[in-house]
Amino acid sequence: MTHPNVQIFGEVLFDHFPDGRQVLGGAPFNVAWHLAAFGAAPRFISAVGADTEGERIRAGMEDWGLITSCLQTDPTHPTGAVQVSLIDGEPSYDIVPECAYDFVRAPEDITPGGLLYHGTLALREPVSAATLDELKSAGPDLIFLDVNLREPWWSLDQTRELVTEADWVKLNRDELARLSDAAPEHEGWLASDPDSQSALTELAQRFLERHDLTGLIVTLGAEGALGLTQDADPVLVAPPHALDVVDTVGAGDAFASVTLLGLIHGWPLATVLERAQAFAARIVGQRGATGTDRAIYEVPWFSDHQPS
């Protein structure tokens, strides 16, 4: 069976919830987790500590079928951790600094071509930032940037440079406004408001053109998502009605994973967004960003797009 070359670079950690549970997390890890379940066989490039948490992550990856050859063990830094607080269903994060994923070294067998996915959090230390530069210099066919602005672990200049170097970018409405130096006229541009929707689409179009992107996806929370490309009309999709929300941790990562599948298989933009939104709706119905229930991946289009 032949698989596309998909490399996922960035953080892996444990999300610590108020009820005492610990759930595997980190946006790139979540994306790799979902892609593995969908048969994409991603190479996940990251690091864990030489500790119990690191052993649990490696064992969990092996049990799930995730490739572990690019998961490094850092003997001097602990496995990543985040304290998650939920206020009215919305997550808040306390991200522990100087973790193993901040010190990821370049793999010995960097693979050219294919798709390279990365976020922004794992670039807060120069070691991992340099590794991403090496991965990019190998010449991937497509670079997908998943913006994730977590205070105080980002800078405007660095993030804008990352956007310019990418082909596709995914971010939320507030991140678009911050990176564009444009503040919304009121809190939250509602997709149901034609004037606000028009202003948001115009801002996104300017962002796409300014950074010469192939594609841009703006997630809108309860209002859905907006997608733009250079050669097609903007596409807006809404989430399913009567959505049963347990928590929203990992919804964006679920959305990103199916978006990557769509890019790999050449789906039309509207199809990409509809399927990504539908899968994200499944994830918000569970606690945490990942789980081991494979039934959640039983979607009508899955069998039609496995590698052959």
Secondary structure, DSSP 8 states (H G I E B T S, - for coil): -----EEEES--EEEE-TTS-EEEE-HHHHHHHHHHHTT---EEEEEEESSHHHHHHHHHHHHHT-B-TTEEEESSS--EEEEEEEETTEEEEEE-SS-GGGG----TT---SSEEEE-SGGGSSHHHHHHHHHHHHT--SEEEEE----TTS--HHHHHHHHHH-SEEEEEHHHHHHHTT---SSSS--TTSHHHHHHHHHHHHHHHHHTT-SEEEEE-GGG-EEEEETTEEEEEE---SS---S--TTHHHHHHHHHHHHHHHT--HHHHHHHHHHHHHHHTTSSSS--S-GGGG--TTGGGGS--
